[in-house]
Amino acid sequence: MSVDTARHRPGEHPGPSGPRAERKRRAIVTAARTLFLRDGFGVGMDAIAAEAGVSKVTVYNHFGSKEALFTAVVAHALDEPVSDDSAVALARLPDAEDLRSAFIETARAWVHAVRNDHEVAALRALVAAEQHRFPALAEAWQHGSPTSHHPAVAGALSALAERGRLTVPDPEVATIQLHALLVHPHLIFGHYGATMSDDLTDRLVVSGVDMFLGHYAPR
């Protein structure tokens, strides 16, 4: 799974700039993500620096503190709810001859990716355990709109609206509603260590897509 570190959120330590610095920043975030997942927040900055192949001074130059690094790792990771395959499928929706069938298949692929993304699930559990220490986590997550967090979904809905295949007066609300119908049940169940059966998952996908398309169908 890729780690996009090009965007700095409000409150993040800006650190050095330029292509070389950006490569180091990406290596640090990737290393920190691996070690936070393996060892929790207690992992040392020395270990993160060694994993990234940089000095501890470089890590601090980029992030300022372990808390800031942890916040950066989480904020960027939680922006990855749509896999590359699902993003491609979403982008193809506006051209689909049978929109309902294509939407259902795309939703199935998306939900499958969410259910099987154990790394992001582990990060969410880590956030739940550590968020009392890091009010900046909430700030990092809330800095933008739902459409900025989920550009593949927002882009597909915008394209469908532009072509007159859906009527979407409020893209932010529509993006949240689609996630609520398809993805959020699995995140909630997963938070408590439970999973939905494949049959229930598919029923939720089909009925969720039908509810969404029925509500936003052109009138």
N, C-alpha and C positions, 0 to 999 in steps of 0.2 A: 504494500500500500504506500502510495507516495506521500511525502510530507512537503506541503507548500509553505515556505517560510518567507515568501516575498512580501506579504502584507504584514505590517506591524499594527497591532491594535492599540487603542488608547490605553496608556498606562504601561505599555511594554517598554523595556530598556532598548533604545534604538540601536546602540552598538555601532561598530564599524560598518562602512558601506563599500560598495563596489563588488564586482563579480567574484573575486577571490574571497572576500569576506563573506559573501552570500553562500559560497560553497562550504566554508567552515561552519557557518551558522546552521546550514542544513544538516551537516554531519553531526553537529552537537545535538540538534533536536532529535535526529534519528537515534543516536546513541542513548540519549536520555530517555526516550520513549521505550526503548528495549529494556533498559535497566530499571526504570520505574515500574514497568510491568512485572519484571522478574523479582525485584527486591523491595518494591514499595518506595515511599518517599524517603526512607532512611538511607538510601544509597548515597555514597559519598561523591563529592564533586571530583575527587581524584579519579575515581573509577569511571565517571562519565567522560572526563577528559581523555583518559587512556583509551576508552572504547571508541571515541571520536577521532583519535589520533592527533590531538592538539594538547596544548598545555592548559593547566588549570587557570592561569592568568587569562588565556584567550577565552575560556568559557565565561569568566567574570566580565571581561571586556564586552562580550556580546550580550550578556543577560543580567549582570549586576548581582544576582543572588539565585540561590537554588529555588526559592519561591517563585521568582519571575520565570525561571526556566520551566518549572513544573506547569505554571499557568500557560506558557507558550505552547508546550507540548499538548496539553489538554485542549486548549482553544483551537489549535489547528487540527487535531485529530477529530474533534467533534464536528468539524466542517466536512467530513467525509462519509455521509450516510448513503451516498449513491456510488455504487461501483462503476468502473469504466464501462463494462458491458451494459449496465442499466442506463447509464448516461447516453450511450449510443442509441439504445432502444427508445428512450424518451425523445431524443432529437428526431427520430423517424416518425413519431406519432402524427405530426401534422400532414404527412403525405400518405398515411394509411388509407387504403380503400375502405376497409371495415374498421371504423374507429373503435368500436366496442371490443372486438376480438383482439385488436392490436393492443389496446389499453390493458386488457386483462392479462395478456401474455407478458407485457412490460411490467405490470404490477407484480406478477408472479416472480419474475426474475429479480426485481428490486427487493421484494420481501425475502426471497431465498438468500440474497446476499446479506441482508440485515440479520437474518436468523443465524447465519454461519460466520459472521464476522466476530470471532471470539476475542480478537485483540481490542476492538473498540468497546465491546461489552466489558472486558476487563478494565479498560480505562474508565468507563462510566462507574464501575464499582469502586475504583480507586478514588475517583472524584467524590463519590458519596461518603467515603471514609475520611477524606481530607478537607472537604469544602469548608468546614468550620474554621479552619486556619487561613483560608484563602478567599476573602470576599472579592478579590480581583477576578476569580474564576467567573463569578456571576456577571461582573462588569464586562469581561472579555466576551462572554457568550451573548450578552444583550446589546453589544455596541452597534449592531446592525439589525436590519429587518429580516424576517424569515426568508425573503427572496434572496438576500445576500448570502445567507448560510446555505441555501439549497439552489444554486444557480441552474443546475440541470433541470430540476422540476419547474422552477419559475420560467425558464426559457421555453420549455415545452408548452406550458400553459399560455404564455404570451403568444407564441406562434399559432397555437390553435385558435386563440381569440382573434388574432389578426386576419386569419383566413376564414373567419366566420363559422368555424366548426364548434366553437363554444362561445358563450357570453360570460366574460369574467370581469365584472366591474371593479373588484377589489382583489388584485393578485396576492397580496399578503394573506388575506383571509382564506383564499382558495388554496394556497400552499399549505397553510396550517391544517386546513380541513382534510386535504388529501393525505398528509402525514398522519393525522389522527385516525383516519379510516384504515390505513394500510400498515403503518409502521409502529405507531405508538403502542398498540396492544402488546406487541412482542417485546418492546422495551420495558413496559411495566411488568409483564410476567417475568422477563429475564432478571429484572431488578430483585425479584424475590426468589430467584433460583428455579423458577418453573418454566415449562415450555408448553406450547400449544401443539396439539396433534396436527399432522399434515392435512387431515380432512377438515378440521376446524379452520386452519389457516387458509385453505383454498376457498371455503365458504365465505370467510371474511373478505378475501380478495375480490371474489366475483360480486358479492353484494355491495362491497365498498365502491367498486368501480361503477356499478349500476346506480347507486345513490348519487355519486359525484356527477356522472354524466347526465343523470336525470335532472339534477338541480341546475347545472350549467348549460343545458341544451339550449340552442338558439330558439328564441320565441318570436 
